[in-house]
Amino acid sequence: MAIPPSWIIQTGRSIWTQIWQVMMSQLAPRNGRGEYQRPQSEFRHRIDGIYSPQPNRYRLYVGWSCPWAHRTLVVRALKGLENSIDITILRGDANAGGWALPEPEHGCKTLAQLYRLANPGYTGRSTVPMLWDTQTNSIVNNESAEIVEILNSEFNDHATHPELDLSPVALQDSLDRWNEVIYQTVNNGVYRCGFAQTQTAYDKAHTELFATLDRIEDSLATQNYLCGDLLTLADVRLFTTLIRFDLVYHTLFKCNRRRIQDYPQIQAYVQKIYHLPGVTQTCDFATILQDYYGNLFPLNPGGIVPKLPDMSYLVARGD
Ligand SMILES: N[C@@H](CCC(=O)N[C@@H](CS)C(=O)NCC(=O)O)C(=O)O
């Protein structure tokens, strides 16, 4: 006897919704309104005291797909720190839901093991980017917003481009203001859309995200970068979210009012940064697609990875 379709749908929906709610509550912390709450990064040392600015002493752990890690790769490239700060590129492990090392280091196969090697009993998240001190085998910092500041200012004696200052004092107020709004509504805003656990939380995040993108579009009509005519850390921080937007956030995270290629000014701005020396090489579109669609299981349980969308706006340079 055939099972009535309505029964299959009702049962499937009820079971799936319950499992989804359990998974999301574990993987994406939320407040009482179902709004995603990103946990704070726990390692916040600077390059001072025991951490002196020696070349080839520190190692950056990153993954190609992660927008926060990508910020550090862009600053490392722009400053010309490739020969003084080494990197380890981690692989997203879809089954374990974490980062795997390409080959064992200090007997560790995963980033989580490395975090615990340095800090036995650590119970927090093992995130990239992470700046590691090879001299003391300790974690210096795992907050991208701070790692980019460190790379911008602390290794100038060992940088090919020490003259490039991505955080000039004169622009500090404007930089801080942009960083604040862009973090809330764009960098973390796309995650607030994708990880929202109520309709109201999603609607709010979506509205705020596109209000900021509209505001950025207006600003870029009269200036090259967010704070005027100089590239700053605020642009780097925005860029790594924008470059992923049409690839993954527009679809997987339901950030779908417009794409980046529908904004003339923002599109030209992303294209300009993409072509700065060394930046193109930090953008790996295939891995971004694979990791987001493959690893964020509760958002894509079927596991099908879409084709690369048309990203030709990046290469069709208008200038
Ligand atoms: N606040 C951190 C966030 C970094 C972060 O969330 N990284 C993600 C990848 S996009 C991660 O490593 N997640 C692994 C986990 O949460 O276990 C930063 O900006 O550095």
The ligand as an SDF file (V2000), in Angstrom:
LIG
                    3D

 20 19  0  0  0  0  0  0  0  0999 V2000
   36.6770   35.9440   15.3500 N   0  0  0  0  0  0  0  0  0  0  0  0
   37.3980   35.0390   14.6030 C   0  0  0  0  0  0  0  0  0  0  0  0
   36.4710   34.1330   13.8000 C   0  0  0  0  0  0  0  0  0  0  0  0
   37.2120   33.0960   13.0000 C   0  0  0  0  0  0  0  0  0  0  0  0
   36.2950   31.9560   12.5440 C   0  0  0  0  0  0  0  0  0  0  0  0
   35.1110   31.8980   12.9050 O   0  0  0  0  0  0  0  0  0  0  0  0
   36.8400   31.0420   11.7110 N   0  0  0  0  0  0  0  0  0  0  0  0
   36.0830   29.8710   11.2940 C   0  0  0  0  0  0  0  0  0  0  0  0
   36.2840   29.5860    9.8220 C   0  0  0  0  0  0  0  0  0  0  0  0
   35.5020   30.7610    8.7760 S   0  0  0  0  0  0  0  0  0  0  0  0
   36.5920   28.6390   12.0020 C   0  0  0  0  0  0  0  0  0  0  0  0
   37.7880   28.3840   12.0310 O   0  0  0  0  0  0  0  0  0  0  0  0
   35.6770   27.8400   12.5770 N   0  0  0  0  0  0  0  0  0  0  0  0
   36.0050   26.5700   13.1870 C   0  0  0  0  0  0  0  0  0  0  0  0
   35.2030   26.3270   14.4300 C   0  0  0  0  0  0  0  0  0  0  0  0
   34.4130   27.1840   14.8210 O   0  0  0  0  0  0  0  0  0  0  0  0
   35.3880   25.2680   15.0120 O   0  0  0  0  0  0  0  0  0  0  0  0
   38.3060   35.8730   13.7090 C   0  0  0  0  0  0  0  0  0  0  0  0
   37.8520   36.8490   13.1160 O   0  0  0  0  0  0  0  0  0  0  0  0
   39.4790   35.5500   13.6620 O   0  0  0  0  0  0  0  0  0  0  0  0
  1  2  1  0
  2  3  1  0
  2 18  1  0
  3  4  1  0
  4  5  1  0
  5  6  2  0
  5  7  1  0
  7  8  1  0
  8  9  1  0
  8 11  1  0
  9 10  1  0
 11 12  2  0
 11 13  1  0
 13 14  1  0
 14 15  1  0
 15 16  2  0
 15 17  1  0
 18 19  2  0
 18 20  1  0
M  END
$$$$
